């Protein structure tokens, strides 16, 4: 006998089928949604609840060598957030880097059914698969790091393009990965060679006579030739550096007309000069993406509170170590990247952190096509995935958002607190954002579609930030002072 | 070689933490007659392994089937109030996962041999972090290799030849000639022969030397009286600091000479902090030289399943970590455990006397391929297949790289994983009959996480 289920009285959002908040039944037979089921089917009463497709976290760090190092590193992060055993579930611990079982259960409790681990060196693939095996309930996969691969660099340098393509395909298959991931292309070589970093797309990668631009183009092209469901997943150069929006725009322009995904783009959307004060260039980034349907992105929203900086971008982690003074892990992996880990706290009263928070919200709200601007915190880099409900509320609830903005240090103007409701500012999110459309669900499935455009003009965050620009803050210097205490 | 000889390519030696996976085995009549590429320890590990005629299991010294022993073991564990699970460093990750599952089910204490080797390094790691690298990266790049408090020439013979000193690497094309090798230890061991520089430290003075090096790296003055205190002259330290700051890619390997002598995690922490400090000047990494074949896997499995690498206690229904309280030596010496499940370890051979005395008083269950002193005092003994030679699975090399096992020939005995899974299933059914702890809804609420969002 087949298993049948009828979910009744729920408010259904199903963007893929154009169902927008209708109260109706959902019928399930053998794990598939069907038109109807017999009257004796098991019933779930979902009165007062939203029924939606499971959320897809397109970019998070939940399994593998660097995640496990971050778990080991932070007993203090686990002990106040325990996850007890039940007769049906395993115990574990939480914090910003939960144990594997807790990760699966907690994603499921959020309504998320898929999570993609975003940065795995080929040598760590087996470890990642072992951890994903112990991550229950949700569907999961990972992206394999190939943007700093010295063997691939060698093939590129020698112009062996066909073998390069075969090598990429082999690595994807051998690692059982979903798509190639590029992290700060070229940066690992400089880091391992002399603790330096790439600063420009046309810097030379020492020893190979290649530039990040060439590596990015080659890997994006090969990924598209291979016809993978998700394009190459790119963490651009210069993450977190004031003025890096130019690198981000230049990366996207280089790829003009080619499918690509730019990840945690919030961290790559800053104006200003390196070492100087940071400003928002979210409008410029959002506009480019709005007008280029071949590009998709996820935001990498910063949420105030504890986070764990955890990245294959080792020079970035070293920078975080230097500004925070916090304990630091670096782990170089032969042939491809490595990782850096630094526990971190985003503070509401810190200019840079507040700016990062605002840049993320701007990117969401300025995006005309939410299917291509996916919700993420780059868990646990911008904050835990457990903060998604709060982030979704920030996007959907103007009153709440304004209340939060009033608490931010950059938002005070001579005329009083910013973001007063009723000022005529129009938010894209106010009428249209719901959990599905905020990019939590189905967004990834629809990337590249030019479907739902919805208008949005300028909004007050932009105006407020201009006010903020006049405040003299040397962002990183502020943090360095804190670190020295 | 007779006609029935079989060749196993790329076999993995699980004898030590090097986990060399380039061994070519010749197998004849369930015996390994040749182990190409293996070191002297590895050759002995493979050559001496035979399937002995032993009972599948013993219960109170009497021969029994595996199933009977599983039943008794499960009963002992479920009826214990403070069961302790220990060992795990010489078995596969698959078996380790089953062991943690059992601990979770019965609220046991679970701990590994890490707590008596590099446990202090784990504690130091939690305190200061670690700049580290895979062994392949060190092979490819390191031009300054420092060993501290260890004797790899005898404990890890291929460490020098396969990974660190001898091999030619991508960025050190002349191999040994491109590298400077330093050994720091309290005595001149056979490893000193491989080193360009040997520095002898007075016993128990490693911390002082490391701290002086940190000071010199940062440009602080150090009193020449350091020589009297530590046996190492200021000039020697200054020379070492100069080498460390001017190398391209330096590495500090450290052994139990640091972790199991006075100072313990302070020693490891000082060394890890020194490596971190050096990154202000050049690229520098550090790495504990781990002993057992899969002790690194045990750290990893415990960490991903519980958040903590060793000394984990589930008695409250969730994992807690507290070395000293939940480390096996300590809790046995205090007479706390009332049952023990020992997997692939022999605490009766190497624990302090008070801990062994307590083991004699409580029911002990042992899984081991060979007879051990711990098996002699155990109520229940399982004979299991040897990992790496008779069973497949995954182990982690000392640099956290997972390696696949390619067994040479089958064993009539079950693997650790199979026995542990059977115990787990039986325990699960027994626990289900007992009172089940109720789920605590407010703790499951995701909103309770401190700092998840302000």
Contacts between the chains, C-beta under 8 A, distances in Angstrom:
chain1	res1	chain2	res2	distance
A	63	B	304	7.6
A	65	B	400	5.7
A	67	B	304	7.9
A	68	B	300	5.7
A	68	B	303	5.1
A	68	B	304	5.2
A	68	B	400	7.9
A	69	B	400	7.8
A	71	B	303	5.0
A	71	B	304	6.7
A	71	B	307	5.2
A	72	B	122	7.1
A	72	B	125	6.5
A	72	B	126	7.0
A	72	B	299	7.2
A	72	B	303	4.7
A	72	B	308	7.5
A	72	B	309	5.2
A	73	B	125	6.7
A	73	B	126	6.1
A	73	B	129	6.3
A	74	B	126	7.3
A	75	B	126	5.6
A	75	B	307	7.3
A	75	B	308	6.1
A	75	B	321	5.3
A	78	B	307	4.0
A	78	B	308	7.0
A	78	B	319	7.7
A	78	B	321	7.6
A	79	B	320	7.2
A	79	B	321	7.3
A	80	B	450	5.3
A	81	B	448	7.1
A	81	B	449	4.8
A	81	B	450	6.3
A	82	B	316	7.9
A	82	B	318	3.9
A	82	B	319	7.3
A	82	B	320	7.9
A	82	B	443	6.9
A	83	B	318	6.2
A	83	B	443	7.4
A	83	B	444	7.4
A	84	B	316	7.6
A	84	B	317	4.4
A	84	B	318	4.5
A	84	B	437	7.6
A	84	B	439	7.3
A	84	B	440	5.6
A	84	B	443	5.6
A	84	B	444	7.7
A	85	B	104	5.7
A	85	B	105	7.8
A	85	B	314	7.5
A	85	B	317	5.0
A	85	B	318	6.7
A	85	B	437	7.0
A	86	B	437	7.7
A	86	B	439	3.9
A	86	B	444	7.8
A	87	B	432	7.4
A	87	B	436	4.8
A	87	B	437	7.8
A	87	B	439	7.5
A	90	B	101	7.3
A	90	B	104	5.6
A	90	B	305	7.4
A	91	B	104	5.4
A	91	B	306	7.7
A	91	B	314	6.5
A	91	B	317	6.2
A	91	B	318	4.5
A	91	B	319	6.1
A	92	B	305	7.0
A	92	B	306	6.6
A	92	B	307	6.8
A	92	B	318	7.3
A	92	B	319	6.9
A	93	B	306	6.4
A	93	B	307	3.6
A	93	B	308	7.6
A	93	B	318	7.0
A	93	B	319	5.7
A	94	B	449	5.4
A	95	B	307	7.4
A	95	B	449	7.1
A	96	B	451	7.5
A	96	B	452	7.9
A	97	B	307	7.8
A	98	B	307	7.5
A	99	B	303	8.0
A	99	B	304	6.3
A	99	B	305	5.8
A	99	B	306	5.7
A	99	B	307	4.8
A	99	B	319	7.6
A	100	B	304	4.9
A	100	B	305	6.3
A	101	B	305	6.7
A	105	B	444	7.9
A	106	B	446	5.5
A	109	B	444	7.5
A	109	B	446	5.7
A	110	B	446	6.8
A	123	B	134	6.6
A	123	B	136	7.7
A	123	B	401	5.7
A	124	B	401	7.8
A	124	B	402	7.8
A	126	B	394	6.6
A	126	B	402	4.2
A	126	B	404	7.4
A	127	B	300	7.1
A	127	B	396	7.6
A	127	B	400	7.3
A	127	B	402	4.8
A	130	B	93	6.5
A	130	B	304	7.8
A	130	B	394	6.7
A	130	B	402	7.0
A	131	B	304	4.9
A	134	B	97	7.0
A	134	B	304	6.4
A	134	B	305	6.3
A	150	B	170	6.9
A	191	B	283	7.5
A	192	B	137	7.3
A	192	B	141	6.3
A	192	B	249	7.0
A	192	B	283	6.0
A	193	B	248	7.3
A	193	B	283	7.2
A	194	B	248	7.5
A	194	B	282	7.1
A	194	B	283	6.7
A	195	B	279	5.9
A	195	B	282	6.9
A	195	B	283	5.4
A	207	B	171	7.7
A	303	B	453	5.2
A	303	B	454	8.0
A	304	B	453	7.0
A	304	B	454	4.6
A	305	B	451	4.3
A	305	B	452	6.3
A	305	B	453	5.5
A	305	B	454	4.8
A	306	B	450	7.6
A	306	B	451	3.5
A	306	B	452	7.5
A	318	B	279	6.9
A	327	B	127	6.9
A	327	B	128	5.5
A	327	B	129	3.9
A	328	B	129	4.5
A	328	B	131	7.4
A	328	B	276	6.4
A	329	B	125	8.0
A	329	B	129	4.6
A	329	B	130	5.5
A	329	B	131	7.4
A	329	B	132	7.5
A	330	B	130	7.7
A	330	B	131	4.2
A	330	B	132	6.8
A	330	B	279	7.4
A	330	B	285	7.3
A	331	B	130	7.8
A	331	B	131	7.9
A	331	B	132	5.1
A	331	B	133	6.7
A	331	B	134	7.7
A	331	B	400	7.7
A	332	B	132	7.4
A	332	B	133	3.8
A	332	B	134	6.8
A	332	B	137	4.6
A	332	B	285	6.6
A	333	B	133	7.5
A	333	B	134	5.2
A	333	B	136	8.0
A	333	B	137	6.6
A	334	B	133	7.8
A	334	B	134	5.1
A	334	B	135	8.0
A	334	B	136	3.2
A	334	B	137	4.3
A	334	B	139	7.5
A	334	B	140	5.9
A	335	B	136	7.2
A	338	B	133	7.1
A	338	B	137	7.6
A	341	B	129	7.3
A	345	B	451	7.6
A	348	B	454	6.8
A	383	B	452	7.3
A	383	B	453	6.6
A	384	B	449	6.8
A	384	B	452	4.7
A	384	B	453	7.6
A	386	B	446	5.0
A	386	B	447	8.0
A	386	B	449	5.5
A	386	B	452	4.3
A	386	B	453	7.3
A	387	B	452	5.4
A	387	B	453	3.9
A	390	B	453	4.5
